[in-house]
Amino acid sequence: MKRRMNNEELSMRVFEMGNEIAYLSRVIERLIPEIHTVPETAKILRCSYNTVLARIADGSLESVKRGRRVMITRQAIDKYLSLK
């Protein structure tokens, strides 16, 4: 039969789980590229929505279509900025 945790043990376990969750979220952030919408990309680049669409159309900014949505990776934004 399992022994029940007292309040101190329980709070310590919750603290440990919080640290594990924080660590895993940092790992996930590094593994999954940031993906931005056109309006988010416009804010990052400090330009208009239409300018982002124009850069996508002329091929200087890479994008991916997900259904009707146009998505831009952080890597593509960094590449565009390095070419500028």
Buried (B, 14 or more C-beta within 10 A) or exposed (E): EEEEEEEEEEEEEEEEEEEEEEEEEEEEEEEEEEBBBBEBBBEBBEEEEEBBBEBBEEEEBBBEEEEEEBBBBEEBBEBBEEEE
